[in-house]
Amino acid sequence: MKSDALAPITSLRPTQLTVGFYHVQAKMLETSALPSSQRERMMRKHPVRVILGPEQRHFIVDHHHWARAWWELGIDTVPIVVVGDFSELNEPQFWYRMERERRVHPYDERGAKRPLSTLPASISDLRDDPYQSLAAFARKAGGYRKLRKACSDFKFVDFFRARIAIDLSSPGGFALALLLAVKLAQTRAAKGMPGFRGRR
């Protein structure tokens, strides 16, 4: 099911605890660099993908980073695409189905799984996980391929978290971690990971 629409950004409910703030900042720059005549067109190319839940609420299942970037820029209304309608379910049934279909990712900035009750009610409450930025930029630099499902990025987030320390005291510390991540993603250690593009 798909339908194009607009929704108030404050009505969108996250299905994860964190985003990567460096990645968000990059999307803010990408958006703000465009003249207003082109901005709407660009936003419609990256609609926030949502599922309708109980009481017709919109739950984000993809593009949390775009949504947070647009919120930071003060944009009130954003394009959405409805990719599923679970609105007939009650709350327990809804979250059971979301977990079963891997459409919710309740892991904190240390990679620890948290109760669903800790999911933020608003885009503004998402916390920073620098390893999400690391994985995103490593992918953009050619470290691994982007797959349609967000789980591929989360797999590399955990992969890098276990192997690379990020020094966030300076931009250089993150840059060094990124260099290591791009190389590591194409080694035998990453063989079998989703989106792996190194030698098999």
Stockholm file with secondary structure:
# STOCKHOLM 1.0

chainA/1-200         MKSDALAPITSLRPTQLTVGFYHVQAKMLETSALPSSQRERMMRKHPVRVILGPEQRHFIVDHHHWARAWWELGIDTVPIVVVGDFSELNEPQFWYRMERERRVHPYDERGAKRPLSTLPASISDLRDDPYQSLAAFARKAGGYRKLRKACSDFKFVDFFRARIAIDLSSPGGFALALLLAVKLAQTRAAKGMPGFRGRR
#=GR chainA/1-200 SS CCCEEEEEGGGEECSBSEECHHHHHHHHHHHHTSCHHHHHHHHHHSCEEEEECGGGCEEEEECHHHHHHHHHTTCCEEEEEEEEECTTSCHHHHHHHHHHTTCCBCBCTTSCBCCGGGSCSSGGGCEECHHHHHHHHHHHTTSBCCCSSTHHHHHHHHHHHTTCCCCTTSHHHHHHHHHHHHHHTTSGGGTTSTTBCSCC
#=GC SS_cons         CCCEEEEEGGGEECSBSEECHHHHHHHHHHHHTSCHHHHHHHHHHSCEEEEECGGGCEEEEECHHHHHHHHHTTCCEEEEEEEEECTTSCHHHHHHHHHHTTCCBCBCTTSCBCCGGGSCSSGGGCEECHHHHHHHHHHHTTSBCCCSSTHHHHHHHHHHHTTCCCCTTSHHHHHHHHHHHHHHTTSGGGTTSTTBCSCC
//
